[in-house]
Amino acid sequence: MKFRSHGGMLLTFLMMAALLLASGCVSYHDSYIPPPVRVPSDNSIVINKSKDQVWKGIIPALGGSFYVINNVDKESGLINVSFNADPGKYIDCGQIHYDITNPQGRRDYDFPGAIKDTQYEYIVPRLGLIRFSRKMQLEGRINFIVQELGPQSTRVTANVKYVITRGLTAVDVYGRQESVSEAISFGTNQREKFSGQSPTICQSSGAFERDLLELIRKAF
């Protein structure tokens, strides 16, 4: 973050913050526990029905849910859908902890890295106390492949691409504000990380894939 000084106020604030830190009046700690590496998810099921029967059943099932159907091609067996969802339900980005102690007391912030919306305070070197508002958004696409295995056997495979956007808005003690946004993407059995001061790692929790397969099973 780059806040500009107004009439020397920022310089004065930084000097005061340095004195408080040196005297032990202000302390802060942070920690991050990344998500454990998951066993690869099974993203396909076999249905004991013909490809035509499966095709006729899967389209209404997807259309009646929160998915948006973008493209279908029966000859190749491809169904492409998009979605928006609460990242806290389907993504694991580990656990984040901040605590800060100053003359106003101690505050502890502990939250999942994939939480949709949260606020916390943090000491930024050379800037002092900053209040952060953090938002996570999840969207993505799914390619369903409907593949004939036999007259009464069809495999349905769901390849999910997740896109996570992290937005951070920082406000200093003078009310000056700065916002940044970053997006990462990964597949069902992949993981990716955000850059910057907090290189948060994210991956699928497996819940979305389970919900998808259960939705398909219920259609038959």
Buried (B, 14 or more C-beta within 10 A) or exposed (E): BEBEEEEEEBEEBBEEBEEBBEEEEBEBEBEBEBBEEBEEBEBBBEBEBBBEBBBEBBBEBBEEBEBEBEEBEEEEBEBBBBBEBBBBEBBBBBBBBBBBBBEEEEEEBEBBBBBBEBEBBBBBEEBBBBBBBBBBBBBBBBBBBBBBEEEEBBBBBBBBBBBBBBBBBBBBBEEBEEEEEEEBBBBBBEBBBBEEEBEBBBBBBBEBBBBBBEBBEEBB
